[in-house]
Amino acid sequence: MTVFTRPKTKTPDIIKDASMSKQKEMMNRHYERLSDAPERGEKVAATFVPGNLNELLMCFDFANNLPEVNAIQSGLRKQSGGYVMEAEKSGHSEDVCTYVKSDIGMMAKGNIGPNGRKLPDPDVLLLSYTGCFTFMKWFELLRQQYKCETIMFHTPYMADGKMTKDMIQYMVKQLKQDVIPKLEKVSGVKFDIDRLREYMRKSAQAEDDLVWVLQSAKTKPSPIDAYFGGIYYIGPIFGAFRGTDDAIDYYRFLRQEVEERIAQGKGPVTPDGDMGKERYRLVVEGPPNYTHFRQFWKMFYDEGAVVVASSYTKVGGTYDFGFRHDPENPLESLAEYCLNVYTNRNLPMRVDMLENYMDEYQADGLLINSIKSCNSFSAGQLLIMREVEKRTGKPAAFIETDLVDPRYFSGANIKNRLESYFQMIEQKRAGVRSAA
Ligand code: SF4
């Protein structure tokens, strides 16, 4: 679910802003740390992006390996197609989430990470279950492979659209009675709650700047693209850097960069340089495609379309409605963080969120990118689309791609759909003008 570095590419003409280069350097460091972990005697935890307990894992000195991030990296590097086929050869169905198949295929081919070095076997699998059933099946496969300690941290689904005290207490109890003792056992490190508080204080600081950056898209023209660019911005906070000084520095740096863009009246930086005139402001629901990431993005910026808000940048945590990691109530706050992630929200909550984005970010329309192999996002998307369209009176459209399976990216079809959609927006504007 989340990206984080630009693909190793043979096209040196890609334009990057300084924050993207900084983020790439951080991710390279992350992979080097992982590859070096066995040599340095560091234990490794595998865990997923949504609901990841990075601050807690750091209390036990684990290096944090995120399998979806590895799948995304394989997608960006055009290696995932081969991995997916490898997994299908060994019996995984076409409908299975392609992150899983990319990961399984990568393991079968020697588990070589994006830095070209072998990724270490995990010592513990920590599943913070946040609404996607695939995660459970994925870790069952990894448990068969690695036969290591497996911890399930269950987050109750917000089926009624509410977070209750009972839910939080239930989760805190799991942390105290199961998660923390097992992490102590595997790591050999005693839990220190003050250490956790310190990491959470740092998380909150970085989260403030991240929210500021995401909300900068309310400006016209938007200085950022909150979907394609947003994927870079969420990398450090959704992954192995939340709770570190590196994350604080990165988000401060990013914020300053965006402040400068606003001061200069500039739009986002794209791989082809500054985006020209902003013509369409969109809200996007659903994950992006990674195998054709640049081509996909280009279809938007060539038309002057900028994404001002997206649900995908909330998949590893929703911060823009006020949540921050709270050092005063660390365990309760970890629970609240997991409950809040996008895939743990019911459909009415998702509709409300998107409607809110349409209004607050003055968007021209909603675009849904439905991912063939991601049931967690795709279920109910048509209903979401109709409901947001009805409530806002603004046009919505639906396209289909896949995460990291290149067989499901049909560039010409998507381009046609987008062009028709932009025409629809124009017609809607003309209708509004003539009515006025
Ligand atoms: S099905 Fe969707 S939410 Fe679940 S792991 Fe795959 S991409 Fe993530």
Residues whose N, C-alpha, C, O or C-beta is under 5 A from the ligand:
A	BS01	SF4	M1 C97 Y99 C132 T134 F135 S373 C374 N375 S376 F377
